[in-house]
Structures are given as structure tokens and as C-alpha cells.
Amino acid sequence: MFESLSDRLSGVFDRLTRQGALTEEDVATALREVRVALLEADVSLPVARDFVKSVQDKATGQEVTKSVTPGQQVVKIVHDALVEVLTGEGEPGYLKIDNPPAPILMVGLQGGGKTTTTAKLARRLKEINGKRVLMASLDVNRPAAMEQLAILGVQIGVDTLPIVKGQKPVDIARRAKQQAAMGGYDVYMLDTAGRLSIDEELMAEVEAVRDVATPRETLLVVDGLTGQDAVHTAENFDERIGITGVILTRMDGDGRGGAALSMRAVTGKPIKYVGLGEKLDAIEEFHPERIAGRILGMGDIVSLVEKAQATIEAEQAERMMKRMQKGQFNMNDLKMQLEQMLKMGGMEGIMGMMPGMGKMSKQMADAGFDDSILRRQIALINSMTKKERANPQLLQASRKKRIAAGAGLEVPELNKLLKMHRQMSDMMKKLGQKGGRAMLKKALGGMFGKGGMPDMANMDQAQLEEAARKMGAGLPGGMGGLPGGMGGGMSLPPGLGGLGGFGKKK
């Protein structure tokens, strides 16, 4: 997300922060580059112009140019301006669904991902908000559109309105309203039909459905890859239908991200969620501060902690911590850590969210260190017997040959995995000793204050963000890794960077 814009801006600010003192001319030159970067990212011209002007007014003042760290001050001003541009009304992801059954109307053009997004949002409302949801497809034009929503409903365990052939969208909306009231549903979602472009027929149909359902939320689903076109679509829909928020899809693609930066500024409507993939859990709340941090390469520790909380099972983490305290660490533990990294978005996903690590993740990807390394390591561990996983010291030459052949890899790759395991095992033993535990407590105390590692499971949003800020500040030089004790070992396994043989074969 925003990769090309992030690369351009980080280059500009690297040059700024390296300079000891800044003149107004230096700032003006840097902001010209920022403006070009924004326009290249498909941000609309008026938004880019206003953005640069607001930054220039704040960044050319006496307190910045005479500051001890003028480059950092400019970066902070740009960060704050980005947050301002991205921030909409209300809390990120907040939906007015407090009075059941609350109707949500999903609108948009064809091919924007409305049906999939309807299912993603329904799953989120069910699993995170604990709501009882009913989905209904009003798309009577596209072949198998209703069947698609029904199949998605089965996959996520959400009820869908039974299909009655020959009904008009308005009749289906009435039936959904009645079914939601009688069935005791908290929310019912209406997935409307799309067109290839905005036309009178589409608008009249959506207006009729809106008048019948009187939705609490009207969410416009637009393809993030369409750039400025997405903003024009939002303006047109808002004018006729009256939208309450926007969901941008395909934000995991290589689009330039201009739609997100222009959307709120041009339409005044908040971006509520972003779709980040085809899987039904690939939807995130749109947090302006975190997105601004990612764009400027500052990382997003809060989202990383939340992702860890969502993927780590409490019992499993507790078991792992007990083993670590005893200094025990076998191949099963290593496999669990590697699988955990994949669940959290892989090496690139994790490093992209860590402060200052964005560039390093690109260098690692260029060198061939990608998620295929982790999968090959897991394949090697899967090729071992239970006895060998529990006690890797058993592995002699003949066993190594069998394991490597079973995984379709070479023995040297297995040797590198064993070396990495030994390094991690030695570290666990040190932490398991008396002095090691005190050392871990001291390290966590330095990162989080006297209380040490906080209990993330029982934190509210404000406490979580404060802990993440402290963590970011405690990372040496804004780099560092994740705390090893969080949720059963989320740290990047030591030695992972040195796996020369695991890279792409030349």
C-alpha cells in the first residue's frame, strides 16, 4: 500500500534529515519534490497544491529552520498534514448499527468488489462486533451474483436471504427488511447491482432501494486502483444517493494510492475500511495516523500488535512462554514461530510495519529473502519424525539426507536451519537462567518503563497505542525487532538474515 509514494517521500526526507541546518530554500526545494511525488501518486491537483501550501506555511517558520533537528521537524509537519488530509468524521471503522435491525446499503460500480466486501464486512461485524447479520443480494442482472453471496455466506457462517427468482431489487429489499425484523438480526446488508459506468438506470434503482430500506449507513465500494476516477465516482454517488462512507478495495495492489489521499479532501466523506486481498479476513479499519506513518516509513507498530493479538492463541502463547522460561526450545517451537510469521503477513509484512525497516524489507526481497524461505524451513521440519523434532541432536548424516530428500531440498539448507535452531536454543537457555530472566525484565523495563511488558490482551485502544509508542521509542535507532516475549516469540528468529543458502538461486 502506497509503496511508490512512500519510496519517493523517504528519499526526499532522507536528504533533508542529513543536513545540519535548513534554509527556506532547502525546504521549498524538498516540498517541490513532495508535490511531484503526490501528483505521480495520482493525488488530485487541488489537494496536492493545498497540502504543499499548508506544509510550507508551517515549515518555513523561524522555529523550524533554527531548530536543532530541522529535518525531523519538517517530517513531523508533513506527517501531521497527511493525517489531516486523511481524517474523516467519527472513529475509524465506526458504523451506526446500534438500533436493530440496522440496514447497511452497499453501492458502487461493477467490478469494484462489492459482493466480496459485503461478505468481509459481515464476517467482521459477526466476529469482532458480535452482531447477528443477514446478507441479501439485490443484483438481478449479473449472472450468479446472488449465488456468489450465498456461497460466501456459507464460508463465513452468515445467513443470506433465500433467492426468489424474478423479484425486483426493491421487492428483495422489502423482503430482507421483513426477514431481519422477524429473525432477530442486528444488521442486514443489501448488496446492490453495479454498472460499468454511472447511468440513470443504476441511480434510479439504488434510489428506490434507499427509499425502501432507509439505511443507517450507505457505503460506497470503490476500486483503489482506479485512482482519480474513484473520487469522481464517489462525488456522483454522494450527489444522488448520499453516502456515509467509503471502502477502498485492492489497496494491496501496486496502485499509487492517490484515491485514498484525495477521497476525504474532495468528497468530505471518511474512508471507513480498506480491502487488502481476496481472503475474507483481508479488510482493515482505515486509521489515518497509522496510514500516514506507513507512507512516511515510520512503521505501524499498533497494527502489528493488533495483528499479533488476532493470530496468537493465548493458551499456545502461555505454553511457549513456560518452555522459554525453562530454557526449552525444540523444532516444534521453531515451526510454531515460523508459521506465526506467515500468519502475520510474512517477513515483508512484519518488517514493513516496523519503524525504519521498510527499506530493509525491500533489500531483503531483492536479495531473495522472501516468504518462500519460511515455507522451505517448515517443509524441512515437517519432514522430520516426532522424535527428531523433539530432539534435533539425533540428526546424523543419514537422517539429514532422508529429511532433505523428503522436503525436496539439499542437506546444506537443513544444516543452516539446524544452525539457526541452535542459536535460538542457546538464547532461550540464557533467558531461562536466573540472570537471563532479570536481563529480559530489564530490557522490557527499558522499553516499556518500570512495569515491564504490559498485558496486551486486557488493554483498551488508548493503552495499546501508548504501549506501541513506547515500543517504537525503545527500538535502537528506530530499528530493532519485535519483543521476543510478546505472545510466544514474535521476534524475527536470530540467524534468519544469515541464511545465504535460502535465497533465490542464481
Secondary structure, 3 states (H helix, E strand, C coil): CCHHHHHHHHHHHHHHHHCCCCCHHHHHHHHHHHHHHHHHCCCCHHHHHHHHHHHHHHHCCHHHHCCCCHHHHHHHHHHHHHHHHHCCCCCCCCCCCCCCCEEEEEECCCCCCHHHHHHHHHHHHHHCCCCCEEEEECCCCCCCHHHHHHHHHHHHCCEECCCCCCCCHHHHHHHHHHHHHHHCCCEEEEECCCCCCCCHHHHHHHHHHHHHHCCCEEEEEEEHHHCHHHHHHHHHHHHHCCCCEEEEECCCCCCCCHHHHHHHHHHCCCEEEEECCCCCCCEEECCHHHHHHHHCCCCCHHHHHHHHHHHCCHHHHHHHHHHHHCCCCCHHHHHHHHHHHHHCCHHHHHHHCCCCCHHHHHHHHHCCCCHHHHHHHHHHHHCCCHHHHHCHHHCCHHHHHHHHHHHCCCHHHHHHHHHHHHHHHHHHHHHHCHHHHHHHHHHHHHHHCCCCCCCHHHCCHHHHHHHHHHHHHHCHHHCCCCCCCCCCCCCCCCCHHHCHHHCCCC
